[in-house]
Amino acid sequence: MFITLERCLKVEPSCFKGDNLPVERVSWHDAQEFCERLSRQTRRKYRLPSEAEWEYACRAQTSTPFHFGKIITPNLANYCGHNENIHTFYYQQTIEVGSFPANAFGLCDMHGLVWEWCADYEHEDYQGAPLDGSVWLNDGNEEYRILRGGSWDSSPNCCRSASRFSEMASVTDSRFGFRVVCTLM
């Protein structure tokens, strides 16, 4: 398991303020610390999802690029829907969590809104990934962690269920947030 030193966490790290907006501008290390504190306080195990768990949750038993189908539109997710040739809407920031329809698992905002940290080390591809969907922590780059889902400032392609990229675990950005998993053990 991950054991981190108690980090100083900002009370309000987000660039965009509002009671129902997602937390953003948190590093992977901040997200890990939050999970550990929440686990201690509730006596339940909270953690970041593995990359495989994140994609499974996002797809919600679909095989299309997005849980709602083949095409993303600004009325289905918060992403950079701006196009000079087409008049579309672009919020240019995060918006309230749950503003768009949930997937078949009841999860909202899996496409766009904020890139979500996963627990896995950076790997170029899935060769050698755990077959059980667990966190992949060997033979990769420990300094870089995986982000999934796209953000309010992402192109449509970056918001696909399979889209992924990595960043240094210490980086904070107004496009980076996280989602937690509660283990039922």
ABEGO torsion letter per residue (X at the ends): XBBBBBBBBBABABABBEAABBBBGBBAAAAAAAAAAAAAAAGBBBBBBBAAAAAAAAAGGBABABAAEABBBAAABBBBABBAABBBBBAGBBBBBGABBBBAAGBBGABEGBBBBBABBBBABABGBBAAGBBBABGBBAABBBBBGEBAABBAAAABAABBBBBBAABBBAABBBBBBBBAX
